[in-house]
Amino acid sequence: MDQQDKHEDLRKVEGKAEELVSLTLEVCEKRLTDSRNLSPEHVALSSAAMSVRQSVKTFLAVTGIPGMAGSEAE
């Protein structure tokens, strides 16, 4: 497997990771907006989702995938 194939595989993993994070945030937002009383579990869920998002972004930055720096807008 050459270097280009490895980068392509990492891009696929990045896409799946972004999809997972996006879906996780959607679930959290839906649960938070559907709930009138925020339980400690709801607060923890939203915090965990944001932590996962940051962790994925950090992982992608550390892997140094060419052309991926700054690919996601805040």
C-alpha positions as CSV (number, residue, x, y, z in Angstrom):
1,M,0.0,0.0,0.0
2,D,1.5,3.3,-1.0
3,Q,1.3,6.6,0.7
4,Q,-1.5,7.9,-1.4
5,D,-3.7,4.9,-0.6
6,K,-3.0,5.5,3.1
7,H,-4.1,9.1,2.8
8,E,-7.3,8.0,1.0
9,D,-8.1,5.5,3.7
10,L,-7.6,8.3,6.3
11,R,-9.9,10.6,4.4
12,K,-12.6,7.9,4.5
13,V,-12.1,7.4,8.2
14,E,-12.3,11.2,8.7
15,G,-15.6,11.3,6.7
16,K,-17.1,8.5,8.9
17,A,-15.8,10.3,12.1
18,E,-17.4,13.5,11.0
19,E,-20.6,11.7,10.2
20,L,-20.6,10.1,13.7
21,V,-20.0,13.4,15.4
22,S,-22.7,15.1,13.4
23,L,-25.3,12.5,14.2
24,T,-24.2,12.5,17.9
25,L,-24.7,16.3,18.1
26,E,-28.1,16.0,16.4
27,V,-29.3,13.4,18.9
28,C,-28.1,15.6,21.8
29,E,-29.7,18.7,20.4
30,K,-33.0,16.9,19.8
31,R,-33.1,15.5,23.3
32,L,-32.2,18.8,24.8
33,T,-34.9,20.7,22.9
34,D,-37.5,18.0,23.5
35,S,-36.9,18.2,27.2
36,R,-38.3,20.9,29.4
37,N,-36.3,19.9,32.5
38,L,-32.7,19.3,31.9
39,S,-31.5,16.4,34.0
40,P,-27.9,15.8,34.9
41,E,-27.9,13.1,32.2
42,H,-28.9,15.6,29.5
43,V,-26.2,18.0,30.6
44,A,-23.6,15.3,30.6
45,L,-24.7,14.0,27.2
46,S,-24.3,17.4,25.6
47,S,-20.9,17.9,27.2
48,A,-19.8,14.4,26.1
49,A,-20.9,15.1,22.5
50,M,-18.8,18.3,22.4
51,S,-15.8,16.5,23.9
52,V,-16.1,13.8,21.2
53,R,-16.2,16.4,18.5
54,Q,-13.1,18.1,19.8
55,S,-11.3,14.8,20.2
56,V,-12.0,13.8,16.6
57,K,-10.8,17.2,15.4
58,T,-7.7,16.8,17.5
59,F,-7.0,13.3,16.1
60,L,-7.4,14.5,12.6
61,A,-5.1,17.4,13.2
62,V,-2.4,15.1,14.7
63,T,-2.6,12.6,11.9
64,G,-1.5,15.3,9.5
65,I,-3.7,14.3,6.6
66,P,-2.5,16.4,3.7
67,G,-5.1,18.9,2.5
68,M,-7.2,18.5,5.6
69,A,-5.9,21.3,7.7
70,G,-8.7,23.8,8.3
71,S,-11.2,21.8,6.3
72,E,-14.0,22.2,8.8
73,A,-15.3,25.6,9.7
74,E,-16.1,26.4,13.3
